[in-house]
Amino acid sequence: MIKPARPAGFVTFGYSNSFFRMKNVAIHVTAALAVAATVLAAPAAHAQITTPQPSPKSTVMQRVGLTDVTITYSRPSVKGRTIFGTVVPFGKRWRTGANATTSIKFSDDVTIEGKKVQAGEYGLYTVPNAAEWTVVLNKSLKQGADVDGFKDDQDVARFSIKPYKLANKVETFTISFAEVTPATANVDLLWDMTGAKFKIVADVDSKVMAQIDEKVVKNASPAAGDLAAAAVYYYDNNKDPKQALAWIQKANATDPKFWNVNTEAKIRLKMKDYKGAITAAEQSKKLALAATPANSEYAKMDDELIAEAKKGGK
């Protein structure tokens, strides 16, 4: 077989065609690896150095009644400065923190200082003054430091609160929940030697009563736990004591628990049925001590209730 002639000027220097093919593959592989290495190294080369923020971000959450309240904010520090009136000028809108807009989120409708606020997330702004602060909830969550670009027509609620002097200095700006009850909580704003607070009221009663209506009142066979829960709610909130007693008696009729029998004793005491209160408390104590492990705390509460009932019966 006749082999084709090589092109003019082509010199092999004694190497075979397979050598040149292998050499060509090696060059391509090396080039591909070099490109890959460059691509992989690029993010590392351009990554920014991460350092602690001078005003670190913080999130605090509190369940108020049946409503979750979440506040997200940044926490600047005093660092030897005069805060209110200087760093935070009087009469000027403040983002209530640093960096991004401070936000407050409600899972359900609430009332704040008498103002109705629908469920949702809002910017929390304040206008501090020496004698009075204005608190503003606004739909904007993106103002940040641009408080001059604030749009009043986006306000959801606006109310006034009184600042007060703290007994101890708070170096780092702090937002916290205090004085929490089954339906309310205060939001405290604390920085340097100044504090201010506003009250959140959650709609608890209508929600609980709706559950009682569904699970107890309109239920032909309510669970003992639901009967007891309804009775406790009526007792704690000064509702119809006769209805509360009927529910707790029904709960205790089939499977008496010492804590539920104690509730019956408390309801009877409130109704001035001293003899019935003593009988129920004695039964509760007996059940508490027979439990595994024995519950001496409830036994003590039963003894105190018995003593109170004996005083009232005289």
C-alpha positions, 0 to 999 in steps of 0.5 A: 500500500502506498503511503501518502506523501508528507507535506513539504517542510514537515520534519519528524526528527524520528518521532512517530505520529502517535507521539505528536497526537499524545503531545497534543492531548497533553497540551489540551489537558494542561490548558484545561486544568489551568483554566479550572484552577483559575476559575476555582481560585477567583471567588477566594481572590475576590471574597471580602474579609468578614469582621464583627459589626460595630452595631451587631444585629439582634432578634428578640421574640415574645409570645404575647397571649397567642400572638408572636411578636418579633423585633429585629434591630441592630445594637449600637453602643455608647462608647463614651458619647452623649446619646439622646440630644446629640448622637440621636438628635431630639425632634428627629426621626430615628430608626430605633437602632442602627444599620437597617430599619428596625422591624416589628412583626405581629402574627395576629392583630394587636393593640399598641397604646390604644392603636389597632395594628393588623398582623404584619411586619412594620418599620419601628421608628421613634422621634425622641425628645427630652419629655416625650417620644413619638413612636411610629409604625410604618409600612416601609422596611427599607429606609435605613438611615434615610429617615428624611425620605420617610413617607408619612402616608405609609404610617400604620400607627403613631403614639406618644410615650414618656421616657424615663431615667434608668438606675443603671447605664445600658452601654449597648442599645437594648430592646426587650420584653418586660412585664409579660402577662397572659395577654400583654407585654411591654416593649422596653427601649433602653440605651445609656441612661434613658428608657422608654416603653410601650404596651402591646395587648393581644386579642386573647379572649375572643380566640380562647372563647371560640375554642371553648365554644367549639371544643366544649360547648358544642361538643357532645363528648368533650375531652377531659383536658378541654373541660379542665382548660375551659374551667381554668380559663373561666376561673382565671378570668373571673367568668361564670364560676358555676359554669367553670365548676360544672366543667371541672366536675365533669372532667374529674368524674371519670379520671380525677387528676390532683391538679384538676381536683385542686382547680375544683377546690379553688373554684369552690373557694371563690364561690364561698363553698368552703365545705366543698372546697375543703373536701376537694382540697383533701382529695387533691392532696391525697392524689398528689401524695399518691402520685409517682413521684409524690407531688409535695408542692401541690400537697402544700397548696392544698393545705394552704387552701384548706386553711383559707377555707376554714377561716372563711367558714367561720 
